[in-house]
């Protein structure tokens, strides 16, 4: 009996080729698109990532297509925390949270609903059976690898998930799409978050924040007033441009004091952290042994960094880098690897500075509202 696979499709080249490859392997493919977010001024029920071209791709491949509306789930689990993170001086990673809390849980539900045996997506990652366990690995293409954003998958989910393009270079994906004249081959890749028109997160925060975003003081690491900021959510750790401060030295954002609505700036040396603390950990296998030598990635486009790991508890970890690292940013993800194999990941809550004493606070939202 032919196995059925539900393919998460956006109309983009990766998911389109993923569906084609599943067909070529002998599976009966079924297309599925999650309607995560629709803008008020758009007629079609799709966002920046997904378009009506997905219907054309499905017709080209001769497969059924289903649309699953999950806008409210997405808003409550991803968009609202995205806003609150910025309000509390963090720089969130919404794609990672969406995959963990919305996209994969709902797609796996849809897989069952539409009587499919597997779920396939166009992510550049791999699943392999290693020593009797399904493990998540980096994609072959180092420039397109998306394993970082899949840190929240559960070990029991991996057995049902396939990443058909994860073992390919992106150039080969484009080549296959062009050879089969898929309409997605003419569509440029979207680099923006699906709920941000034109990638303008500042305008989105202004229009959707539950509390006013107020200007305030910019102070240096000694507490001296050096300028005025436009609102803390509009800045991120390591930012240098657009600060308009009265300092002779090259100046960077090095922290936030959300209680006093102050932006903290300083010299480049204050950007370097010796380690980090992360929470909301998810493990794709057994909890690693403390003091294990690992590789950790602290931003999507960053390199994996050699470090040592300590477990504070099942949900919290402490990581110390071999060499101090620049711009470790609360709200981003810390994802742990052993070579190409992902061990787990969580949300950075604090950068550890032992060389420099600055430890900017990150209070909770209720404290700010009061």
RADACOR-V569470 format. One record per run of one state. SS is the DSSP state (@ for helix, = for strand, . for the rest). FROM is the first residue (numbers start at 0). TO is the last residue. If there is no record, write none. Layout:
SS|FROM|TO / SS|FROM|TO
This chain:
.|0|2 / =|3|7 / .|8|11 / @|12|23 / .|24|26 / =|27|34 / .|35|51 / @|52|60 / .|61|63 / =|64|68 / .|69|69 / @|70|86 / .|87|92 / @|93|112 / .|113|116 / =|117|119 / .|120|123 / =|124|129 / .|130|131 / =|132|137 / .|138|145 / @|146|149 / .|150|153 / @|154|157 / .|158|159 / =|160|161 / .|162|168 / @|169|178 / .|179|181 / @|182|185 / .|186|195 / @|196|198 / .|199|199 / @|200|207 / .|208|214 / =|215|219 / .|220|223 / =|224|228 / .|229|230 / @|231|233 / .|234|250 / =|251|256 / .|257|260 / =|261|265 / .|266|266 / @|267|270 / =|271|282 / .|283|290 / =|291|296 / .|297|303 / =|304|310 / .|311|315 / =|316|325 / .|326|331 / =|332|337 / .|338|339 / =|340|351 / .|352|363 / @|364|368 / .|369|369
